[in-house]
Each structure stands twice: as structure tokens, then as C-alpha cells.
Amino acid sequence: MTNQGDELPATETEWRKRLTDEQYRILRDAGTEQRYTSALLDIEELGTFRCAGCDAALFATGEKFDSGTGWPSFWAPVDDDAVATRPDDGLLGTRTEVLCATCDGHLGHVFDDGPKPTGKRYCINGVALAFDPEDA
């Protein structure tokens, strides 16, 4: 993981050096991890989920919920500017892709079937995240 303020890689070769193979596949090639494989699924302690590519704060445990999908899910990002979205036209039809607004890394997708108050389900690849527990 990097420290915020570190310069972001300028080339894909630099990204490959910074990330593990699996992180690169998810964040840079818009891959998807297998369902129910993320160690972040069961985290309930207070803390922040950060981008594994650039360390930007993306989601908090207060907005995390069990969606039953097999991927960490959140009803909102920590800040409206933390993530970006764009249409993702693929084999599964048009979905809305979620990206880290800082490094443009692929995080997952957002759907309109989440809980109140937003009704959103940010379905995020755990490999794209690092968990930063709050100091007690």
C-alpha cells in the first residue's frame, strides 16, 4: 500500500511494480474477484476502507452492510468525491462502474437495490481495498 501524497504511477509498468498481480488485474484491468473470497467481508470494527492502489479513503464501516452477494458492500462512499462512476457496457448489459476518483482504479459496480438512506449498493472487490482500523 502507498501513502497518500505519494506520486501516482504514470505508466502501466509502474502500476505493475506497485500492485500485486491480483490487485493489478482488478484495479487496472477491471477484473472481478471470486465471490466470498475477500477477508474484508466480515470486518465490523470501525475503520476506513482505502484504495489499494493509492490509499485514498473510499468507504467506512458505518456504511458497510451484508448484501449477501459475496463482495464487500456499502450504501455510500465516505465522501461524494471519493469515487467516480461511468457506464459499463458488457456481457451482463449496462451497469455502472465504480472507480477510485484519485487513481481511476476499478473498484466494482453500484446498483440501485441497496438499503436506506441512499438505496445504493456499492458492490466492491475486496482486493481493490485495504482496511485501516480506527485507533482505539
C-alpha positions as CSV (number, residue, x, y, z in Angstrom):
1,M,0.0,0.0,0.0
2,T,1.1,3.5,-0.7
3,N,0.9,6.6,1.4
4,Q,-1.4,9.4,0.3
5,G,0.6,12.1,-1.2
6,D,2.9,9.6,-3.0
7,E,3.1,10.3,-6.7
8,L,0.8,8.0,-8.7
9,P,2.4,5.8,-11.3
10,A,2.5,7.3,-14.7
11,T,2.7,4.1,-16.7
12,E,1.2,0.6,-16.5
13,T,4.7,-0.8,-15.9
14,E,4.9,1.4,-12.7
15,W,1.5,0.2,-11.7
16,R,2.6,-3.4,-12.1
17,K,5.5,-2.7,-9.7
18,R,3.3,-1.1,-7.1
19,L,0.4,-3.7,-7.1
20,T,0.2,-7.4,-6.6
21,D,-0.8,-9.4,-9.7
22,E,-4.4,-9.7,-8.4
23,Q,-4.6,-6.0,-7.4
24,Y,-3.4,-5.1,-10.9
25,R,-6.0,-7.4,-12.5
26,I,-8.8,-5.8,-10.5
27,L,-7.8,-2.2,-10.3
28,R,-6.1,-1.7,-13.8
29,D,-7.8,-4.4,-15.9
30,A,-11.3,-4.1,-14.4
31,G,-11.4,-7.7,-13.2
32,T,-13.6,-9.2,-10.6
33,E,-12.5,-11.3,-7.6
34,Q,-14.3,-14.6,-6.8
35,R,-17.4,-14.2,-4.5
36,Y,-16.9,-14.9,-0.8
37,T,-13.1,-14.8,-1.0
38,S,-12.4,-11.4,0.5
39,A,-11.2,-11.2,4.1
40,L,-12.9,-7.8,4.2
41,L,-16.4,-9.3,4.1
42,D,-16.5,-10.0,7.8
43,I,-14.9,-6.7,9.1
44,E,-17.2,-5.0,11.5
45,E,-14.7,-2.9,13.6
46,L,-14.7,0.8,13.0
47,G,-12.3,2.0,10.3
48,T,-11.8,3.1,6.7
49,F,-11.6,1.1,3.5
50,R,-8.9,2.7,1.3
51,C,-8.0,2.2,-2.3
52,A,-5.3,-0.5,-2.5
53,G,-3.8,1.5,-5.4
54,C,-3.4,5.0,-4.0
55,D,-4.5,4.8,-0.3
56,A,-7.4,7.3,-0.8
57,A,-10.2,6.9,1.7
58,L,-13.3,5.4,-0.1
59,F,-15.7,3.8,2.3
60,A,-16.2,3.4,6.1
61,T,-17.6,0.5,8.2
62,G,-20.5,2.7,9.2
63,E,-21.8,2.4,5.6
64,K,-21.0,-1.2,5.2
65,F,-23.7,-3.9,5.0
66,D,-24.1,-7.6,4.2
67,S,-25.7,-7.6,0.8
68,G,-25.5,-11.4,0.5
69,T,-23.6,-11.1,-2.8
70,G,-20.2,-12.2,-1.7
71,W,-18.4,-8.9,-2.1
72,P,-18.0,-6.1,0.4
73,S,-21.0,-3.7,0.0
74,F,-21.6,-0.2,1.1
75,W,-24.6,2.1,0.9
76,A,-22.4,5.3,0.4
77,P,-18.8,6.3,0.0
78,V,-17.0,8.3,2.7
79,D,-17.4,11.4,0.5
80,D,-19.2,12.2,-2.7
81,D,-15.9,13.0,-4.4
82,A,-14.2,9.8,-3.2
83,V,-15.5,7.6,-6.1
84,A,-16.4,8.2,-9.7
85,T,-18.8,6.3,-11.9
86,R,-19.2,5.6,-15.6
87,P,-21.4,3.3,-17.7
88,D,-20.0,-0.2,-18.2
89,D,-21.5,-1.9,-21.3
90,G,-20.6,-5.6,-21.2
91,L,-21.9,-9.1,-21.5
92,L,-24.1,-8.5,-18.4
93,G,-25.8,-5.4,-20.0
94,T,-25.2,-1.9,-18.9
95,R,-24.0,-1.4,-15.4
96,T,-22.5,1.5,-13.5
97,E,-18.8,1.0,-12.8
98,V,-17.3,2.5,-9.7
99,L,-13.7,3.9,-9.8
100,C,-11.4,5.5,-7.3
101,A,-11.6,9.2,-8.1
102,T,-7.9,9.6,-7.2
103,C,-6.2,6.9,-9.3
104,D,-9.0,5.8,-11.6
105,G,-8.7,2.2,-10.4
106,H,-11.7,-0.1,-11.0
107,L,-13.4,-0.9,-7.7
108,G,-16.6,-2.6,-8.7
109,H,-20.2,-1.6,-9.6
110,V,-23.0,0.3,-8.0
111,F,-26.7,-0.8,-8.1
112,D,-30.0,0.8,-7.1
113,D,-31.0,-2.1,-4.8
114,G,-29.3,-1.1,-1.6
115,P,-30.7,-0.1,1.9
116,K,-31.9,3.2,3.1
117,P,-30.9,6.0,3.3
118,T,-29.4,6.0,-0.2
119,G,-30.9,2.9,-1.8
120,K,-27.5,2.2,-3.3
121,R,-25.3,-0.9,-3.2
122,Y,-21.7,-0.2,-3.9
123,C,-20.5,-3.8,-4.6
124,I,-16.7,-3.6,-4.3
125,N,-13.9,-6.0,-4.9
126,G,-12.1,-6.6,-1.6
127,V,-8.8,-6.9,-3.5
128,A,-9.2,-3.2,-4.5
129,L,-9.4,-2.2,-0.9
130,A,-7.2,-2.0,2.2
131,F,-8.7,-1.7,5.6
132,D,-7.4,0.9,8.1
133,P,-8.8,0.3,11.6
134,E,-9.5,3.4,13.7
135,D,-7.2,4.0,16.6
136,A,-8.9,3.0,19.9
